[in-house]
Amino acid sequence: MAEISISNSEWERLKLKIKRKYIHLSEEDLAYNEGQEEELIVRLMARVKRNREYIVFTLRKGMVHLETNRL
């Protein structure tokens, strides 16, 4: 089970931040539906070539400042 929970509305904002940080990610890489956090984390780990802790940390950090452009 994933260490983070992301709603579809939160993902729309967070996706923009992730895409800005990792411009090589495609829409397919960033595909997400509520409840599929585990699949998203595994996919991002492979595409960004970072470990699970880093991906979860980055997602959580982006969620803290959802209303800003900060990641």
N, C-alpha and C positions, 0 to 999 in steps of 0.2 A: 504494500500500500504506500502511496505517495505521502511525503511529509508535508505537503502543502495542498490547500484547497483553493481552486480558482473558479469563479463564476464566469459565465460567458461574457457578461458586461465588463467585468474586470479584465478579462483576457483581451478584449478589443483595445483597451488602453495600453495594457502591458505589451501586447504584440507590437505596437508601434515603437515602443522603447527598445525591445529586443531586436527588431528589424533594423533600427538605426545603429545599434551597437555592432550587430553582425550582418552587414549588408549582403553577404553572400547567401544568406538563408532565403529559401523560396517560400511561396505561399503554402506549398505542400509540406515543407519542413515545419511550418508554423500552424498547420491545421490542428484545431483543438475543439472538442466539445466537452461540456461540463462533465466531470467524472472521469476524464481520460488523462489525468495528471501524470500517471505512471508512463503511459505511452509517449507523452510530450517530453518528459524528462529523459527517457532513454533515447529518443530521436535527437534531442538537442545535444546530449552527451556525444553521440556519434558525429554529428555535423560540426560541432564546435571543438571537438577533440579535448574536452575537459572532463573531470571526474564529476560524479553525482553531487558531491558536497558543493562544488562550485556552481553547478547549474541551479540547485535548490537555493543557495545563497543569493544568486543573481535574481531569481524569480521573486524571492521574498523581499529583497531590497527594492525591486521595482514596485512591488505592491505597497510598500510603506509610503511612497510618494506618488501614488496613482494620479493625482490631479496635476502634477508638475511634469516637466520633461526629464526630470532627474532619474537616472538608473542606478 
